């Protein structure tokens, strides 16, 4: 959760609702987001937003799977189903035992953070790890993200481009500045 962006979004879009880890619900409220805008969930909870849209919470491991004293996961990703399409937004995470099995045969497109770890901040996937998850879980499309956000914790776009060219599958959609590169 971005502590600077969410209160601004909440105030500018008062009809919006934020699906967040139940473990972070109070924190978001303390940032100034109205309680009526916050929907706290815990994995493996599923929220039906309409007959054509649902959100399923999946545990995320920002280095390790963590729960609070109430047994609520501190970090979550989400499988968002829109009709017959399923998107997996992992949130900040690294792979962990059982993740591929949790999402296997369920997801059409994965959005995975690839800025890696080992820079004194909690970690995320490397590009190779993101591709491996997609291959193990049989996810056909990947949008790697989170690179280029922070100068102290990123992946060089040229290295990313070279890595993508080495992968035959999945199809990778790479957001770059003002363009969307589609590279197989």
N, C-alpha and C positions, 0 to 999 in steps of 0.2 A: 504494500500500500504506500503510495506516495503521499507523505504527510503534508506536503505543500499543495499539490494539485487537487486532491479530493475535496477539501473544504471549498475551494474555488468552484469546482464543478458542481458541488452540492448547492451552493448559494446561487449560481447562475442558472441552474436547471432544477428548480425546487420540486418538480414532479419526478425526478430521477430516484432510483433505488440502487443501493450498492450491496451486492452479494459479497460478503467477506467472511473470513474464518471467524467462527464464533469466539475463538480465543482472542480476536482483535476487535471485537464489537465495541467494548468499552473504550478502547484507545481511540477509535474513530469518532465516537461520541465526544470524547474529551477534546478532539481537534475542532469541534464545532459543527459536525454533521448531525443533523436532526435524527433522533431515534427512529422516527417514522420513515426515514430514508434508508435505514440500515436493516439488512436481512442477514443475520448470522447463521452460518451453516457449518456442519462438521462432516467429514468423510465417513461413510460413503453416501451421505444424504443427496437426494435428488429433488430439485425444485421445478415444478411445472409452472411455466410462465404463461403459456397459452397452449392450445391444442397442437400447435406446430413448433413450440419452443420449450426446451427444458435445459436445466443446468445441473450437472452432477459433479459433486466435489470429489476430488482425488487428492490424497496426501502428497505433499511436496517435501523434498529434503534439501533445505538450504544448508548443505553439508551432511546433516543427519535428520532423520524423522524425529520431530520433537512434539511432545504433548505437554499441556499445562497440567496443573494439579487436578483439574476436572476431567482429564482424559481427552481434551479437545486438541486437535492438531493445530500447531502454530502457523504452519504454512500449507496452503492449498493451491492446487491447480483445478481446472474445470473442463469438463467435456460439455460443450454447448451443442445441443442438437437443434437444428433449424430445418424442419421437415425431414427430408431423407439425408441431409448432410450433417456430419458430425465434426466439429473442430475441437482440438485439444489445446488449450492454453495452459501450459504447465506452471506458470508463475515462476519465481526464482527457484531453481532446483538443480540438483545433480541426479543422475540415475541412482536407483537403489534396488535391492533385491525385490522382485515382484512387480516393479513398475510396468515392465513390458507386458506382463500377463494381465495387469489391470486394464490396460488400454487396447490390447490385441483384438483385432477384428471389430473394433468399435469406432475407429477414427479415420476420417478421410484426409484431414489436414492437421499437422501439428505445428504450433508456434512455440519454439523452444529458445531459451536464452543461451547464447554461445560465447559469452565473454570469459569463460574458464574460471580458474581459481588460483590461489597461491600468491595473491597480491596483497595480503593482509585484510581482505574483505571476504565475507561469506561467498561461497562458490556457486557456479552454474556449470552447465555443460560446456565441453569443448565442441568444436564443430564435428569432429570424428565421433564423439560420444552421442551427439544428437542424431547423426546418421545411423549409428548402430542401434539406437532405440527404435528409430523408424523401421529399420530392417527387421529387428526382432519382433516388433509389434505389428508388422505388415501395414505400416502407415504409408500410403503412396506419395504424399506430398508433404514438404517441409518448408516452413518459413523460419529461418534462423533470425533471431533479433537480439537486442540488448548490446550489440557491438556499436561502437561509436558514440555511446551515451556519455561515458565518463572517461576523460583523458587518462586517468590513473588505472583504469580497468576496462580494457577493450581488446579487440582483435583487429589487426591491420586489415583493411578491406582488400588489399592486394593479395595477402596471404589467404584470406577467405576465398577470393575468386579462384586462386590456384587450387585450393583444396576442393572446391565445388567441381572443378573440371575433372578431378580424379574419380568422381563418384558417378556410377552409371544409374543408380537408383538410391533413394527416391528422387523425384524431380524436385529441385530446390528453387524456390522463388526468393530472390535476394533483394530486399529493399536497400537502395543506395541513394543517398541525398534526394534528388528530385526524380529519380528513375526507378523502375522496377525491373531488375534483370531477371530473366528467366534462363536458367542454365541447367542442362542435364549433366 
